[in-house]
Amino acid sequence: MSKEEQYFAGDELAYDAWKSKYQLGSETLDEFFERIAREFARLDNFKNAIDSISEEQYNDLSDYGKLRIGTDRYRRFLDLFQDFKYIIPGGSVLAGIGSGKPVSLSNCFVIPTGDSIGEIFDTAREMAEIYKRRGGVGDDLSSIRPAGADVNNAAKTTGGVVPFMELFSQTTNTIGQDGRRGALMLSLDIRHPDSPSFIEIKQNLTKVTGANVSVRLNNEFMQAVKEDTDYILRWPCDHSSKWFLDSTITSLNYNELIELNNDLDTYKVYVKKIKAKELWETIIHCAWNTAEPGILFWDNIINNDPASVYPEFRAISTNPCGEIPLSAYDSCRLIATNLYGIVDNPFTDNAQINEDKAYKIFYEAQIIGDILVDLEIEAVKNIMSITKGKERDLWFNILNIGQIGRRTGVGITALADMLAALGSNFVNPELVEKVMHLKMRAELDATIDLAIINGPFPAYNVDNEWINANETDPGIAIAQNEFYHQLRQNFPLQCKRMLKWGRRNISWSTIAPTGTISIQAGVSSGGETTFSIYYVRRKKCNTGETPDFIDQNGVGFKNYNVVHGTFKKWLNIFCNLTNEMIEDLSTEKLDELILNSPWHNNTAPDILPFDRVKIQATLQKYTTHSISSTINLPKEATEEDIATIYMEASKQGCKGITVYRDGSRTGILVKHEETPKFDNIRPEKLDCKVLRFKNEDKKNWISFVGIYNNKAYEIFTGINDLDELPIPSYIEEGMIVKVVLPEGSRYDFSYVDKYGYVNTVGGLNRVFNKEYWNYARFVSALLRQETPIEQVIKVVDGLTFTNKGMNSFQAGLIRSMKAFIPNGTAALGAVCENCGSHNIIYEGGCMICRDCGSSHCG
């Protein structure tokens, strides 16, 4: 058995994720870990520090920092990375490090947007440049003037923020990446006059499909909601409040955009009066209905951010999952520590956190995060060497901000599994606080030690962080924001060292949704609860893969049946079950075993929302950036429930929050009961429509379309060979009969001829070309999932067939399905050849122009 087979132990999802995303060439799993360790060891400059630092510097190092000098860095890193056991770099790092490819090692970036057309399209171009180097993007749209505002071009007034959301979304959907898709966060200040339309845009899930959207809420707005008062939207969003005290404001009509006379400034000011509570209720309804927009508590972000006291590092938006607030052109590279690995004797009465091991892992993770900054600087310089013009300027800006801030993103994964291994419920804020306090203490020691050896981050200025900073008497220093105040309260010894030496990294920790890296480690994701012990996980298809599921936007996914990895370890140890035996367990048996496991009553549906908020707030207290976390709610959750959760999260200091109400939209993780095997519930007999037509090859074609609940349910099609299909030309309908045989299922066609006799053609799946049959099964699967016909057509139109002569079959599928598009459905993207109108609808499978009446059938 190979190392890969032994490690992944039949976990097809984890193995496919590693091979498709992170394996370099034909390297083995051991060679993969060796590659990563080798690259980090190459730039670890701790080893020779003893030869270059003074006695004072050495004496001021942490105890572990002194011990670390001169040790074998390669072996230490390899032990930490091996089998994803202790430290796991983020996906961009695993895919790019040591590959020689011109890609960034940063997971995410934030780029600014200006107000002019040129600046906005420059933003779209910069997004595309980052996507092609494997990064995700966050962008705040608050600088764009609102809909109805004056512009100096032929349009006279602007369409506002929303049209540019679609531009950025389509840019994201268009640019492909190796093994992943682009990712985008679009945010907007609640004060912006377009915030109502921004908030509602994704109630139509075919809109802005390439982006997550989040609204930036502030304390002023939250107070207006509590007091149920009017609120003034404004642009520019940060404009002085003196303008909003003018008597003309109070007499405004609600929801009317007004340009203020502004003699003091050279730019125009626009305001709109709304009722704060009405807009709040819109936010709540949208989140209840579609899980978007997400919420960013912006004052909590700025006031509890070590970086935002620096003007050039003040956050303007977040990365696509919301866990990294960033300034313009800054980026972050992610590292996760595997909390399951810090538990000794897991799942036993002697289970405990090994605090000495945990401290060393957290310390080393911070060192690794800092080395990753230097590896990224190398990677960006490599990109700059092969680019020019505006693309090179983009990477120069990224290089500069990365060099002077040296931002890191050390996080966690397996929080839920750590707690289960200790025999604890997920809701244990005291235990979570203990671990997170230890983590931040180790990270602070590491970043200060690095500053002692190599100097602080180049932009470091103690006066930005403290008033009256004095290294001989740190007690007189006054914190510049709440973060530094809490830092001195919780870590006085580290704070004293930092006032003397600074630190190496402007901000250093986060909690990201660890996704595929936690899948490979077989542990729960990030700081989340375990979703479910067994479930179906959907993974976006790579180019050329045949999807098992198509979402409402035509995006294809493969389905994987998953049993939670750490639960399998528990079954191995305490139930003497091999992985092969686990694969054969029924859901009933799994449910029985779960009842006696540490995860009983501790998966996502079992945790009360307010308890989730409490845990998130505890994690946030010891995290310098933010947290990506979704609160799962039952289908029965009310809008009032969501409003209360949001208020509580804001009060407890959370920097952002997202809710997902069961069933509100298609998910990546799906419970088994939500994915029935459609073939098993198919009726024995289905009504059938028979279609005949000439196809591109001028031959006669025939399609049999099964109808269920008045909708197309399955399809069989191919060349109408009379020897194989002796069906009279007048037959337009009949019955498809499923016959279950020992070797599988057969589909027969029965019809009544003009003499009243029942005739049967055996095996529609037999008479057509085998590849026709395979694609017909694929299309039938989409139809059975009730994928809209027009989306199925879009998917089929994009298929690539192995035989070029199959083009006529592709056209035949499309031609057959068009007949079942509901009359009146808009033909999106179609243009009338006669008058140029876009007002095209389907009628009887043909496209009809509603302006001139011309039609096209094909």
C-alpha positions, 0 to 999 in steps of 0.5 A, spaced: 500 500 500 502 506 498 503 512 503 497 516 499 493 510 500 495 509 507 494 516 509 487 518 505 485 511 507 479 511 502 477 518 503 476 520 495 474 527 497 481 528 500 485 524 495 482 528 490 483 535 493 490 533 494 491 531 487 488 536 483 490 542 488 496 541 491 500 535 488 506 538 484 507 533 478 508 526 480 511 527 487 509 523 492 505 525 499 512 525 503 515 529 497 510 534 498 511 535 505 519 535 504 518 540 498 514 545 503 519 544 509 525 545 505 522 552 502 521 554 509 527 552 512 531 555 506 529 562 509 529 561 516 534 566 519 534 564 526 539 558 526 545 563 525 542 569 530 547 567 535 553 570 531 549 576 530 545 579 536 548 582 542 548 580 549 542 585 550 538 582 545 539 575 547 537 576 554 531 579 551 529 573 547 523 569 550 525 562 553 523 558 547 527 563 542 533 562 546 532 554 545 530 555 538 537 558 536 541 553 532 537 547 531 535 543 525 530 547 522 528 543 516 527 537 520 523 541 525 519 544 520 518 537 516 515 534 523 510 540 524 508 539 517 508 531 516 501 528 515 498 535 516 498 533 523 500 540 527 501 546 522 498 546 515 499 552 510 494 555 506 492 553 499 495 558 495 502 556 499 501 548 498 500 549 491 505 554 489 511 554 494 517 551 490 513 550 484 517 555 480 510 557 477 509 565 477 504 565 482 502 569 489 503 565 495 498 570 498 491 567 499 487 574 499 488 581 497 484 587 498 484 593 492 481 600 492 476 602 487 476 609 485 469 613 482 471 614 475 470 609 469 477 609 468 479 607 475 473 602 476 475 598 470 482 599 472 479 595 478 476 590 474 483 589 470 487 588 477 482 583 479 483 579 473 491 580 474 490 577 481 486 571 479 490 569 474 496 568 480 491 564 484 489 570 489 482 572 492 480 579 492 476 584 496 473 590 494 469 596 497 465 600 493 463 606 497 467 610 493 463 610 487 458 615 487 450 613 488 445 612 482 442 618 480 448 623 481 451 627 476 457 625 472 461 628 466 459 624 460 454 622 455 450 619 461 449 625 465 447 621 471 450 615 474 447 608 475 451 607 481 454 601 485 450 595 482 452 595 475 459 595 477 458 589 482 456 585 475 462 587 472 466 585 478 462 579 478 463 577 471 470 578 471 471 573 477 467 568 473 471 569 467 478 568 470 480 561 471 485 558 476 488 552 476 484 547 481 480 553 483 475 559 481 476 566 483 473 569 489 471 576 491 468 580 496 464 586 495 463 591 501 459 597 502 458 602 507 451 602 510 452 610 509 452 610 502 445 612 498 446 605 494 446 601 500 438 599 500 439 596 493 446 593 494 443 589 500 437 586 496 441 585 490 443 577 491 435 576 493 436 574 485 441 568 486 442 569 478 445 576 480 452 577 482 454 570 482 461 571 482 462 575 489 460 574 496 457 581 499 457 584 506 455 591 508 459 595 513 455 597 519 457 602 524 455 604 531 451 610 529 447 606 524 446 601 530 444 606 535 439 609 530 436 602 529 435 601 537 432 608 537 428 607 531 430 614 528 431 617 521 438 616 518 442 620 513 445 616 507 451 620 504 456 620 499 462 621 500 460 616 506 465 619 511 463 626 509 463 631 515 456 630 519 456 638 519 452 638 513 447 633 516 445 638 521 442 643 516 435 644 517 433 642 509 435 635 511 430 634 516 425 636 511 427 631 506 422 626 503 424 619 504 428 615 499 430 621 495 437 623 493 438 630 494 445 634 492 447 639 497 449 646 496 457 645 498 461 652 497 466 649 502 468 643 498 470 642 491 466 635 490 459 634 490 455 631 496 449 627 496 444 625 501 438 621 502 433 620 508 431 613 510 428 610 516 434 606 520 429 600 522 426 599 515 433 598 512 435 594 518 429 589 517 431 589 510 438 586 511 435 581 516 430 579 511 435 578 506 439 574 510 433 570 512 432 569 505 438 567 502 444 568 507 446 574 504 449 580 505 454 578 511 455 583 516 461 587 518 461 591 524 466 596 522 467 600 528 469 593 532 474 592 526 477 598 526 477 599 534 480 592 535 485 592 529 493 593 531 494 595 523 488 600 523 492 605 527 497 606 521 494 611 516 497 607 510 494 600 513 487 602 515 482 597 513 478 598 507 475 591 506 476 584 507 478 578 503 472 574 500 471 570 506 471 576 511 476 574 516 482 578 514 480 586 514 486 589 509 488 596 507 489 597 499 494 593 496 495 589 502 495 581 502 495 575 507 498 569 507 494 563 511 497 558 516 493 554 520 495 550 527 491 543 528 488 543 535 487 536 535 494 535 535 495 538 541 491 533 545 494 528 549 490 521 549 484 523 545 477 521 547 480 518 554 479 519 561 486 522 561 485 526 555 488 533 556 492 539 552 499 538 552 501 546 553 508 545 552 507 542 545 501 547 544 506 553 545 511 551 541 506 549 535 503 556 536 510 559 536 513 556 530 507 557 526 508 565 527 515 564 525 513 560 519 508 565 517 513 570 518 518 566 513 512 566 508 512 573 508 519 573 505 517 567 500 511 571 498 516 577 496 520 572 492 514 570 488 512 577 487 519 579 485 518 573 480 511 576 477 514 583 476 520 580 472 515 577 467 510 583 467 510 590 465 506 596 465 499 597 469 500 589 471 507 590 474 505 597 477 499 592 481 505 588 483 509 593 485 504 596 490 503 589 493 510 588 494 511 595 497 505 594 502 507 587 504 515 589 505 513 594 510 507 591 514 509 584 514 502 581 515 501 574 517 495 570 518 496 564 523 489 561 525 486 554 527 483 548 525 480 542 528 477 547 534 471 542 534 475 536 534 479 538 540 473 539 544 471 532 542 477 529 544 477 532 551 470 530 552 468 537 552 461 540 549 463 545 543 460 550 548 466 551 553 468 558 552 473 557 558 477 552 555 477 556 548 479 562 552 485 558 555 487 555 548 487 562 545 490 566 550 496 561 550 496 561 542 496 569 542 502 569 548 506 564 543 505 568 537 507 575 541 513 572 543 515 569 536 513 576 533 517 580 538 523 575 538 523 576 530 523 584 531 529 583 536 533 579 531 531 582 525 528 589 527 520 591 527 516 591 521 519 597 517 513 601 518 513 600 525 512 607 529 511 606 536 507 613 537 502 610 532 500 605 537 501 608 544 501 615 547 507 617 551 510 611 550 516 610 554 521 604 554 523 605 561 516 606 564 511 603 559 505 603 565 505 611 562 503 609 555 496 610 553 493 605 548 491 608 541 485 604 540 481 598 544 486 593 541 492 595 545 488 597 551 486 589 551 493 587 549 496 590 555 491 588 560 492 580 558 499 580 556 503 585 560 510 582 560 509 581 552 507 588 552 513 591 555 518 587 551 514 590 545 514 597 547 522 596 547 523 592 541 517 593 537 514 587 533 516 583 526 509 583 524 503 589 523 498 584 525 498 576 525 492 572 527 486 570 524 481 564 523 479 562 516 475 557 513 480 552 512 476 548 507 480 543 503 486 543 508 482 541 513 479 535 509 486 533 507 487 533 515 481 529 516 478 534 521 473 540 523 474 546 519 477 553 522 473 555 528 466 552 526 462 546 529 462 540 525 457 540 520 455 533 520 458 526 522 456 524 515 454 528 509 455 530 502 460 535 500 460 538 493 466 540 490 466 545 484 468 541 478 475 543 474 475 543 467 473 537 463 469 534 469 462 531 469 458 534 474 453 531 479 450 537 481 448 544 477 446 550 481 442 555 479 447 559 476 449 553 471 456 551 476 457 544 476 459 540 482 462 533 484 458 530 490 462 526 495 459 522 501 463 524 507 464 521 514 468 525 518 475 524 519 476 524 526 470 520 528 473 515 523 479 515 528 474 514 534 471 508 530 478 505 529 480 506 536 474 505 540 469 500 536 475 496 532 472 498 526 477 499 519 476 504 514 473 499 509 468 496 515 466 504 516 464 505 508 459 499 509 455 502 515 448 504 513 446 511 516 442 507 521 448 504 524 452 510 523 446 514 527 447 509 533 454 509 533 454 517 534 449 517 540 455 514 544 460 518 541 463 525 543 460 529 537 453 527 540 449 533 541 455 537 538 454 538 531 452 544 527 444 543 528 445 542 536 448 548 538 444 554 540 445 561 536 447 565 542 452 559 544 455 560 537 456 567 538 459 567 545 464 562 542 466 567 536 466 572 541 471 568 545 475 567 539 475 574 537 478 576 543 485 573 542 485 574 534 488 580 531 484 580 524 477 577 524 473 570 524 470 567 518 464 563 521 457 561 519 451 560 524 447 555 522 440 556 523 434 551 522 429 552 517 424 554 522 428 560 524 425 567 524 427 574 522 427 576 529 431 570 531 437 573 526 436 580 528 437 578 535 443 574 533 446 580 530 445 585 535 448 580 540 454 579 536 455 587 535 455 587 543 460 582 544 465 585 540 464 580 534 467 583 527 463 580 522 457 575 522 454 570 517 448 566 518 445 560 514 438 558 515 437 551 512 434 551 505 435 558 504 440 557 498 444 551 495 450 549 500 456 546 499 455 541 505 448 537 504 445 532 509 444 526 506 436 526 506 437 532 502 440 528 496 435 523 494 437 518 489 432 520 484 433 513 480 430 510 486 424 514 486 422 514 479 415 511 477 415 505 473 412 508 468 413 516 465 409 519 460 413 520 454 413 526 448 416 524 442 420 529 438 423 528 431 427 533 427 433 534 422 439 535 425 446 539 423 448 532 419 441 533 415 439 526 418 433 524 421 433 524 429 428 522 434 428 524 442 424 521 447 423 526 453 420 523 459 415 527 463 414 527 471 409 533 474 408 536 468 416 537 467 421 534 463 424 529 467 429 524 462 431 524 455 433 519 450 436 521 443 439 519 437 439 518 430 432 515 428 434 508 425 428 505 422 431 498 423 432 499 430 426 504 432 420 501 428 416 507 430 411 510 426 412 517 424 405 519 427 407 517 434 408 523 438 407 520 445 407 514 449 410 511 455 417 510 458 417 504 462 423 502 467 424 495 467 429 493 473 434 487 471 439 483 475 444 486 471 441 493 472 435 497 469 432 498 462 428 503 459 423 501 454 418 505 450 411 503 449 406 506 445 399 505 442 398 504 434 392 507 430 389 500 431 389 500 438 395 495 439 400 496 445 407 496 442 414 496 445 421 498 443 425 494 448 431 498 451 432 505 449 439 505 453 441 500 448 439 502 441 443 509 441 450 510 441 453 509 448 456 516 448 449 518 447 447 514 452 452 517 457 450 524 456 443 523 456 444 520 463 448 526 465 442 531 462 437 526 465 440 527 472 440 535 471 433 535 469 431 530 475 434 535 480 429 540 477 435 544 474 431 550 470 431 548 463 434 554 460 440 552 465 441 545 463 441 548 455 447 552 457 451 547 461 450 542 455 452 548 450 458 548 454 460 540 453 466 538 449 465 531 446 470 526 445 468 525 438 467 531 434 462 528 430 458 528 436 456 536 435 449 534 432 448 530 438 449 536 442 445 540 438 439 535 438 439 535 446 439 542 446 433 542 440 429 537 444 430 541 451 428 548 448 421 545 447 420 544 454 422 551 456 416 554 459 412 559 455 414 566 456 421 565 459 426 570 457 431 568 452 437 571 456 442 574 452 438 573 445 438 579 440 433 579 435 436 578 428 430 583 425 430 589 429 436 588 434 431 588 440 433 584 447 426 583 449 426 576 447 421 570 450 420 563 448 414 560 446 413 553 444 420 552 444 421 558 439 424 565 440 419 570 439 421 578 439 416 581 443 417 588 439 417 586 432 414 579 432 419 575 428 421 568 431 427 563 430 426 556 431 432 551 432 
